[in-house]
Amino acid sequence: MTTRCPAAPAALLVRPGDRAMRMGMIGEGAGRRPRERGEVWIVVHAAGVERWTHLYRIDPRDPRTVHLLRAGAGDRAAAFAGWAAEVLGVETFEALRRLAA
């Protein structure tokens, strides 16, 4: 499935050909301090031959602030999604989708 790039600020994390998944929010209900809350994204970057997977958190206090929580070579989306659900308390509610140019 192909979709358009997500809205800013998440659009700053992706390029054409990447796959992205919005995991959800880390909110007050997760028991996190305000500086640890935000919207969580997994992006599988398709730069060249080698793929990289990144797990990002966008700071709700300043959406221009993006925190890299995890990074790994290859497609590690499933592992990162499991980690985010277990450690951060985020629920996956969208499928990983290839982004259109």
C-alpha positions in Angstrom: 0.0 0.0 0.0 1.3 3.4 -0.9 0.3 6.6 0.9 1.2 10.2 0.9 3.8 11.5 3.3 2.6 12.2 6.8 1.9 15.7 7.9 4.6 17.8 9.4 6.5 17.4 11.6 6.6 13.6 10.8 7.1 14.5 7.1 10.6 15.7 8.1 11.6 12.2 9.0 10.9 10.5 5.6 11.8 10.6 2.0 10.2 9.0 -1.1 10.6 5.2 -0.9 10.7 5.1 2.9 8.1 3.2 4.8 6.6 4.8 7.9 4.2 3.8 10.7 2.7 6.0 13.3 2.8 4.0 16.5 0.7 6.3 18.5 1.2 8.7 21.5 3.1 8.4 24.7 0.7 10.4 26.9 0.0 11.1 30.5 -1.7 7.7 30.9 1.7 6.0 30.2 3.0 7.5 33.4 5.7 9.5 31.6 6.8 13.0 32.5 5.8 15.7 30.0 9.3 15.8 28.5 9.0 12.0 27.7 5.7 12.2 26.0 4.9 12.6 22.3 4.0 10.9 19.0 6.0 7.8 18.1 7.0 6.9 14.5 8.9 4.0 13.0 10.6 4.7 9.7 12.4 2.2 7.5 14.7 4.3 5.3 15.3 2.9 1.8 18.5 4.9 1.0 20.6 3.0 -1.5 20.9 -0.8 -1.1 21.1 -0.8 2.7 18.0 -0.2 4.7 18.0 1.4 8.2 15.1 1.5 10.7 14.7 4.4 13.1 12.2 4.8 16.0 11.4 8.5 16.6 9.5 10.4 19.2 8.2 13.9 18.3 8.1 16.2 21.3 4.6 17.6 21.9 5.9 20.7 23.6 7.9 21.7 20.4 7.1 19.6 17.3 10.4 20.7 15.7 12.2 18.6 18.4 12.5 14.9 17.3 14.2 12.3 19.5 15.8 9.2 18.0 15.0 6.4 20.4 16.3 3.4 18.5 18.3 2.8 15.2 19.3 -0.4 13.5 20.5 -1.8 10.2 18.0 -3.5 8.1 14.2 -3.7 8.4 13.7 -3.9 12.2 10.2 -2.5 12.2 8.6 -5.4 14.0 11.3 -5.5 16.7 11.0 -1.7 17.3 7.2 -1.9 17.4 7.4 -4.6 20.0 9.9 -2.5 22.0 7.8 0.6 21.8 4.7 -1.3 22.9 6.4 -3.0 25.8 8.8 -0.2 27.1 6.9 2.9 26.1 3.4 1.7 26.4 2.4 2.7 22.8 -0.2 0.7 20.9 0.3 0.1 17.1 -2.7 1.2 15.2 -1.5 1.8 11.6 0.3 -0.5 9.2 3.8 0.2 7.9 3.3 1.8 4.5 5.6 2.8 1.7 5.5 6.5 1.1 4.9 8.1 -2.3 7.1 10.7 -3.8 
